[in-house]
Every structure is written in C-alpha cells, then in structure tokens.
Amino acid sequence: MFGSQISKEIEQQLLPLTERIEALEKQNKHLGKELKSLRSRLEALEEKAEEKSEATQLLVESPKEVVEEKAKVAEPVEQVLFLAAPDKDGTFTGVSDTELEGQSLYRLVTTDGVHGRFSLLTSHDALATALISVSQMLKPVCRVTTDGTGRPNCAVNINEGEASCEDGLWKVVTKAEVKLVGNC
C-alpha cells in the first residue's frame, strides 16, 4: 500500500518531464526538416552566386564573349526539386534536389526559383507513402478523384499544380488534380 502511493507520486512527478521530452522531440524533428530545407536553399544560392561570379569574370574579358554569355544566361534553366508530404495548409517543408525513396511524393519544376509546377510522383514507393493517408499526403495540395473500383494501386496526374516559394518554403497556389485508380 505504501509502495503503491510512492509509485503514484513518482508517476505524477514524471508526467511533466515526459510531456516536455515529447514536445522537445517534436520540435527537434521540425527543426531537422527546416535545416534540411535551408541547406537545400543555401546550395541553390551558392550555385547562383558562382554563376554570377563567372558572369562578372566575363565582363573583364572581351565584350563579344560577354554578349554571347548574356544570351546563354537569359535562357531559362529548369530546376527539378522533389518535395515531401505537405503540411495541412499546403506548405512543402521537405525539399530535395534528388528523389528520396520513402520521402519524396511530388516533383516540382521551376525556372526562376520562385514559381513552379508540381505533380505527384507515380512510383510505387511514392504511391505507397501517399496512400497511407490521402487526407494528409494528397488533399492539402491536390484535388483527388477515384475511379471507384476498389482500393487504388496507382495514380494518374490529370493537371499539374502551381506553387510559389516564400521565405524558402514552397506553398501551393493552385492544387494539382490526381485520379486514384484501382486497376492499372
């Protein structure tokens, strides 16, 4: 009886610590995702800085070469990014230059680093991840329809969505349209 009372008191004293640990673990996970996104953005900015440095070097060289290089720089360059699951308000916090198995769900193409078009990846791994929770993984950034023939096992991109980059995070502007199909 006395041991039981001590055990309850210990549990009551540990409860706030356990809750604090859970909150810190959640915050740590969020900060890890944010750090990954910032690293990706930093790499892109370093590449742009290097390009500008090369363009500046050309100014020192002959004017004919500068004109030719400016013509090349003026052409839009496509950048492909891979996005992880969005949060509930349609912001993609996980961004990578390469497709990450089990994490990447969307492919985004941008020519200016600010505006882009995205679509759902249709690989087996991406679809398996997306189907874990359609309401969390797809619906914040996609209009989803089904063909009504049972459990979906593949997806068809009907229309690409549009996203914009604000403060280093890609956020949906226009939802993509995706159809989940039961038999592929």
C-alpha positions, 0 to 999 in steps of 0.5 A, a space after each residue: 500500500 505504501 509502495 503503491 502511493 510512492 509509485 503514484 507520486 513518482 508517476 505524477 512527478 514524471 508526467 511533466 518531464 515526459 510531456 516536455 521530452 515529447 514536445 522537445 522531440 517534436 520540435 527537434 524533428 521540425 527543426 531537422 526538416 527546416 535545416 534540411 530545407 535551408 541547406 537545400 536553399 543555401 546550395 541553390 544560392 551558392 550555385 547562383 552566386 558562382 554563376 554570377 561570379 563567372 558572369 562578372 569574370 566575363 565582363 573583364 574579358 572581351 565584350 563579344 564573349 560577354 554578349 554571347 554569355 548574356 544570351 546563354 544566361 537569359 535562357 531559362 534553366 529548369 530546376 527539378 526539386 522533389 518535395 515531401 508530404 505537405 503540411 495541412 495548409 499546403 506548405 512543402 517543408 521537405 525539399 530535395 534536389 534528388 528523389 528520396 525513396 520513402 520521402 519524396 511524393 511530388 516533383 516540382 519544376 521551376 525556372 526562376 526559383 520562385 514559381 513552379 509546377 508540381 505533380 505527384 510522383 507515380 512510383 510505387 514507393 511514392 504511391 505507397 507513402 501517399 496512400 497511407 493517408 490521402 487526407 494528409 499526403 494528397 488533399 492539402 495540395 491536390 484535388 483527388 478523384 477515384 475511379 471507384 473500383 476498389 482500393 487504388 494501386 496507382 495514380 494518374 496526374 490529370 493537371 499539374 499544380 502551381 506553387 510559389 516559394 516564400 521565405 524558402 518554403 514552397 506553398 501551393 497556389 493552385 492544387 494539382 488534380 490526381 485520379 486514384 485508380 484501382 486497376 492499372 
